[in-house]
């Protein structure tokens, strides 16, 4: 058993070493336009190690299975299987390394499944480079394949049958959980993802840290899938229909604030639908003193989608998560990036695992400079909730950040306690869901009332909006207006006067509305609308979930199931027109996603 274990460890370490060498080569060969130090190179290797460890374990599965079979069978066939496998792995690794390093100057992002699109038109791809360019890389592929294969082959393999087969088998079986945990990336809520290695505001360093093999496999599992089916009409008709909905201008904007440059705090309230207003009295009190958007609807049903909808003004989709697609999410506009250009310091706070669903990668890529999350708290604090650090603790951190951050600043914050399993430290209601939202309301009260007593309040705009709604009792997607109706509320010393804004709107409209109030351009936010602008003449709201799409306007609403190709709900006096518009919106947004 000892010899077999040593063999696996050596093979594993060799694979990790190859990935490290590939990182160094990637940085050196792509240094033009990217300045970095030796320390940066060390940091890249260190931060990228988690993906290297996970990917190396994945590639070790076949050798591991062969060692198990070799307990009972001493055969040259097993040696041949391993050599054949290593020849494939050697070619695959060097192909990934060369392709990744070569394409980066053209694409500006890591190797992913996008390259497969060019297999359909190899002549066009080849036309982009010279014959010498291709020849050099083919030679490198050939030499690299041979060298890597020989390195794997040089590791001695134990072929002798063990004397105690059962003991060796038990030892091997013990390794299986280690494989699973290692490939998964640990025992936490989040699984291994690209965003977890992002650590710098320099995207070149983040990209250098990403394992190209993992990046390719990850993107392959998160491809555009069935997006191509959303071609309902010609693009001209689609553009004409959606132009009535989406405008990027702010004209004759009604002024809501006392200043065009407030300090801004955006709080994403986990799952906080308007259906819980009866157990959140303090939030209702705030509505009477702030700016309440009374007909705001969530754009999606999950936090990852709702976060992008809010912070980037970018819509969700029925069957995919843009946040989980780093090559797409990094191209999105964002409130943070827009305010960063105006000199704002940007930071984001989340008491959970910020690597979950590639959240870290998205935030860093879109301008959030400082991230604070679960790992920045003590072990005791990390265990206060199933998802991480409970809200009363993180609200305290938020208050501290507001007091200590030099103006101007933008701070984002996602709560987490109002989420299954609804584990909160207080008991106000027997219904555990209602109780969790009552706790959130208490946290809001303690935070806002403490904030009022600070000098920061006078120049501050606090925006509270839910990331999405949630099913509760008889309220589910069969009652989409009730489920997806969410609060959006602006409070703080920067608010001119209490207002109720009754227009139908989406959480995606926050970005353009805020930037409009700050007299900043929001042309990049193609699907976010300034609710206070005179150009907002057709109030609508869209919600996507499970391959279905809800569209709301003044005539009512429709819910269309794209799998069944029929209406699930048809509560509109003009349902056919609404459905055509629904199709056009989905076609236009997915077309936009494809070209990002």
Residue pairs with C-beta under 8 A, 6 or more apart in sequence:
1 162
1 167
1 168
1 171
1 172
3 158
4 67
4 70
4 158
4 168
4 172
5 171
7 63
7 67
7 155
7 156
7 157
7 158
8 60
8 63
8 64
8 67
8 175
10 155
11 60
11 63
11 152
11 155
12 56
12 57
12 60
14 151
14 152
14 155
15 55
15 56
15 59
15 60
16 49
16 52
16 53
16 56
18 93
18 148
18 151
19 48
19 52
19 55
19 56
19 211
19 213
20 45
20 52
22 93
22 97
22 100
22 101
22 212
23 41
23 44
23 45
23 48
23 208
23 209
24 41
24 45
25 97
25 101
26 97
26 100
26 101
26 104
26 208
26 212
27 34
27 36
27 41
27 44
27 208
29 101
30 101
30 104
30 105
30 204
32 105
34 202
34 204
36 202
36 204
36 205
40 205
43 199
43 200
43 205
44 205
44 208
44 209
45 209
47 197
47 198
47 199
47 209
48 197
48 208
48 209
48 210
48 211
50 185
50 192
50 196
50 197
51 192
51 194
51 196
51 197
51 209
51 210
51 211
51 214
52 211
53 182
54 182
54 183
54 184
54 185
54 192
54 214
55 211
55 213
55 214
55 217
57 179
57 182
57 183
58 183
59 89
59 213
60 179
61 179
62 82
62 85
63 82
63 85
64 172
64 175
64 179
66 78
66 81
66 82
67 172
68 169
68 172
69 78
70 78
70 158
70 159
70 161
71 161
71 162
71 165
71 168
71 169
71 172
72 161
72 165
74 159
74 160
74 161
78 159
79 157
79 159
82 157
83 149
83 153
86 149
86 152
86 153
87 145
87 149
89 148
89 152
90 144
90 145
90 146
90 147
90 148
90 149
90 152
91 141
91 145
92 213
93 144
93 148
93 213
94 140
94 141
94 144
94 145
94 148
95 141
96 111
96 212
96 213
96 216
97 144
97 212
98 137
98 140
98 141
98 144
99 111
99 115
99 212
100 110
100 111
100 212
100 215
102 137
103 111
103 115
104 110
104 207
106 128
107 114
109 207
109 326
109 327
109 330
110 194
110 207
110 210
110 212
110 215
110 326
110 327
111 212
111 215
111 216
112 215
112 216
112 218
112 219
112 220
112 327
113 216
113 219
113 220
113 223
114 219
114 327
115 216
116 220
118 124
118 125
126 134
162 168
181 187
183 192
184 191
184 192
185 191
185 192
185 193
185 196
188 353
189 352
189 353
189 356
189 387
190 196
190 353
190 355
190 356
190 357
192 214
193 218
193 324
193 355
193 357
193 358
193 361
194 210
194 214
194 215
194 218
194 326
194 358
194 361
195 326
195 355
195 358
195 359
195 360
195 361
195 362
195 364
196 355
196 360
196 361
197 206
197 209
197 210
197 211
198 206
198 209
198 360
198 361
198 364
198 365
199 205
199 206
199 209
199 364
200 206
200 364
201 364
201 369
203 330
203 365
206 361
206 364
206 365
215 326
219 325
219 326
219 327
222 320
222 321
222 324
222 325
224 320
224 593
224 594
225 319
225 320
226 319
227 317
227 319
227 320
227 590
227 593
227 594
229 562
230 562
230 583
230 586
230 587
230 590
231 587
232 238
232 583
232 584
232 586
232 587
233 580
233 583
233 584
233 587
235 587
235 591
237 584
238 584
238 587
238 588
238 591
239 588
241 580
241 581
241 584
241 585
242 581
242 584
242 585
242 588
244 538
244 581
245 529
245 538
245 540
245 581
245 585
246 526
246 527
246 529
247 529
247 533
247 535
247 536
248 512
248 522
248 523
248 525
248 526
248 528
248 529
249 530
249 533
249 535
250 512
250 515
250 516
250 519
250 522
250 530
250 532
250 533
250 535
251 533
251 534
251 535
252 533
252 534
253 516
253 517
253 530
253 532
253 533
253 534
254 532
255 496
255 517
256 291
256 490
256 495
256 496
256 499
256 517
256 532
257 461
257 494
257 495
257 496
257 517
257 518
258 493
258 494
258 495
258 496
259 459
259 494
260 517
260 518
260 519
261 342
261 408
261 518
262 459
262 460
262 461
262 492
262 494
262 518
263 402
263 407
263 408
263 409
263 410
263 456
263 459
263 460
263 461
263 494
264 335
264 339
264 344
264 409
264 410
264 411
264 460
264 461
264 463
264 514
265 398
265 402
265 410
265 411
265 412
265 413
265 460
265 461
265 462
265 463
265 492
266 310
266 311
266 335
266 410
266 411
266 412
266 413
266 463
266 465
266 510
267 398
267 413
267 414
267 415
267 462
267 463
267 464
267 465
268 303
268 306
268 307
268 310
268 412
268 413
268 414
268 415
268 465
268 466
268 467
269 415
269 418
269 440
269 464
269 465
269 466
269 467
269 487
270 303
270 414
270 415
270 416
270 417
270 418
270 419
270 440
270 466
270 467
271 418
271 419
271 466
271 467
271 468
271 469
271 470
272 280
272 418
272 437
272 440
272 466
272 467
272 486
272 487
273 298
273 466
273 468
273 469
273 470
273 472
273 475
273 482
273 483
273 484
273 485
273 486
274 469
274 482
274 485
274 486
274 487
275 469
275 472
275 475
275 482
275 483
275 485
276 433
276 434
276 437
276 472
277 283
277 284
277 487
279 428
279 429
279 434
279 435
279 437
279 438
279 441
280 437
280 438
280 440
280 441
280 444
281 441
282 441
282 442
282 444
282 445
282 448
283 441
283 444
283 464
283 487
283 489
286 444
286 448
286 464
286 489
286 491
287 487
287 489
287 500
288 498
289 491
289 498
290 489
290 490
290 491
290 492
290 495
290 498
291 489
291 490
291 491
291 495
291 498
291 499
291 500
291 501
292 487
292 488
292 489
292 499
292 500
292 501
293 487
293 488
293 489
293 501
293 503
293 505
293 531
294 500
294 501
294 502
295 485
295 502
295 503
295 504
295 505
295 539
295 541
296 465
296 485
296 486
296 487
296 488
296 505
296 506
296 507
296 541
297 481
297 484
297 485
297 486
297 504
297 505
297 506
297 507
297 541
297 543
297 552
298 306
298 309
298 466
298 467
298 468
298 469
298 484
298 485
298 486
298 506
298 507
298 543
299 305
299 306
299 309
299 315
299 316
299 506
299 507
299 508
299 541
299 542
299 543
299 544
300 306
300 309
300 316
300 468
300 543
300 544
300 545
301 468
301 469
301 477
301 484
301 543
301 544
301 545
301 546
302 316
302 321
302 468
303 357
303 414
303 467
303 468
304 321
304 323
304 324
304 356
304 357
304 358
304 359
305 316
305 317
305 321
305 322
305 323
305 468
305 544
306 316
306 466
306 467
306 468
306 507
307 323
307 359
307 362
307 414
307 467
308 314
308 316
308 322
308 323
308 329
308 332
308 362
309 315
309 316
309 506
309 507
309 508
310 465
310 467
310 507
310 508
310 510
310 511
311 334
311 335
311 336
311 366
311 412
311 511
312 332
312 333
312 334
312 335
312 366
312 511
312 525
313 333
313 335
313 508
313 509
313 510
313 511
313 512
313 522
313 525
313 527
313 528
314 322
314 332
314 333
314 508
314 525
314 527
314 528
315 508
315 527
315 542
315 544
315 585
315 589
316 322
316 544
317 544
317 586
317 589
317 590
317 593
318 544
318 545
318 546
318 547
318 548
318 549
318 562
318 586
319 546
319 547
321 357
322 328
322 329
322 332
322 593
323 329
323 357
323 358
323 359
323 362
324 357
324 358
325 358
326 358
326 361
326 362
326 365
327 596
328 593
328 596
329 358
329 361
329 362
329 365
329 366
330 361
330 362
330 365
330 366
331 596
332 362
332 366
332 596
333 366
333 511
333 522
333 524
333 525
334 366
334 367
334 368
334 511
335 410
335 510
335 511
335 514
335 515
336 346
336 348
336 363
336 366
336 367
336 368
336 410
336 412
337 366
337 367
338 367
338 511
338 515
338 520
338 521
338 522
338 524
339 346
339 367
339 408
339 410
339 518
339 520
340 346
340 367
340 369
340 410
342 408
342 518
342 520
343 408
344 408
344 409
344 410
345 369
345 370
345 405
345 406
345 408
345 409
345 410
346 367
346 368
346 369
346 370
346 409
346 410
346 411
346 412
347 368
347 369
347 370
347 371
347 372
347 401
347 405
347 409
347 410
347 411
347 412
348 363
348 368
348 370
348 371
348 372
348 411
348 412
348 413
348 414
349 372
349 373
349 394
349 397
349 398
349 401
349 411
349 412
349 413
349 414
350 359
350 371
350 372
350 373
350 374
350 388
350 394
350 413
350 414
350 416
351 373
351 374
351 377
351 385
351 387
351 388
351 389
351 390
351 391
351 393
351 394
351 414
351 415
351 416
352 373
352 374
352 387
352 388
352 389
352 414
352 416
353 373
353 374
353 387
353 388
354 360
354 363
354 371
354 373
354 374
360 371
360 373
363 371
363 412
364 371
368 412
372 397
372 401
373 388
374 382
374 388
374 389
375 382
377 388
377 389
377 393
381 389
381 393
382 388
382 389
384 390
384 393
384 425
385 391
385 416
385 417
385 423
385 424
386 421
386 423
387 416
387 417
387 419
388 416
389 416
390 416
390 417
390 423
390 424
390 425
391 415
391 416
391 417
391 418
391 424
391 439
391 440
391 443
392 425
392 439
392 442
392 443
392 446
394 413
394 415
394 416
395 415
395 443
395 444
395 446
395 447
398 411
398 413
398 447
399 447
399 450
399 451
401 411
402 411
402 451
402 454
402 456
402 460
403 454
403 456
405 411
407 459
414 467
415 440
415 443
417 423
417 424
417 436
417 439
417 440
417 443
418 436
418 437
418 439
418 440
419 436
422 432
422 433
422 435
422 436
424 435
424 436
424 439
425 439
426 435
426 438
426 439
426 442
427 435
428 435
428 438
428 439
429 435
429 438
433 470
433 472
444 464
448 462
448 491
451 457
451 460
451 462
457 492
457 493
458 493
458 494
459 493
459 494
460 492
460 493
460 494
461 490
461 491
461 492
461 494
461 495
462 490
462 491
462 492
463 488
463 489
463 490
463 510
463 514
464 487
464 488
464 489
464 490
464 491
465 486
465 487
465 488
465 489
465 507
465 510
466 486
466 487
466 488
466 507
467 507
468 484
468 486
469 483
469 484
469 485
469 486
470 483
471 477
471 483
475 482
475 483
476 483
477 483
477 545
477 546
477 548
477 559
478 568
478 569
480 543
480 550
480 557
480 559
480 569
481 552
481 557
484 541
484 543
484 550
486 507
488 505
488 507
488 510
501 531
501 532
503 531
503 536
503 539
504 539
504 540
504 541
504 552
504 553
504 554
505 529
505 531
505 539
505 541
506 540
506 541
506 542
508 527
508 528
508 529
508 542
509 528
509 529
509 530
509 531
510 528
511 522
511 525
511 528
512 522
512 525
512 528
512 529
512 530
512 531
513 528
513 529
513 530
513 531
513 532
515 521
515 522
515 525
515 530
516 522
516 530
516 532
516 533
517 532
522 528
522 530
526 592
527 589
527 592
529 535
529 536
530 536
531 539
538 553
539 553
539 554
540 551
540 552
540 553
540 581
541 550
541 551
541 552
541 553
542 549
542 550
542 551
542 552
542 582
542 585
543 549
543 550
543 552
544 550
547 561
547 562
547 563
548 559
548 560
548 561
548 562
548 563
548 568
549 559
549 560
549 562
549 582
549 585
549 586
550 557
550 558
550 559
551 557
551 558
551 560
551 578
551 579
551 581
551 582
551 585
553 572
553 578
555 572
555 573
555 574
555 578
556 571
556 572
556 573
556 574
556 575
556 578
557 569
557 571
557 572
557 578
558 567
558 569
558 570
558 571
558 572
558 575
558 578
558 579
558 582
559 567
559 568
559 569
559 570
560 566
560 567
560 568
560 579
560 582
561 567
561 568
567 575
567 579
572 578
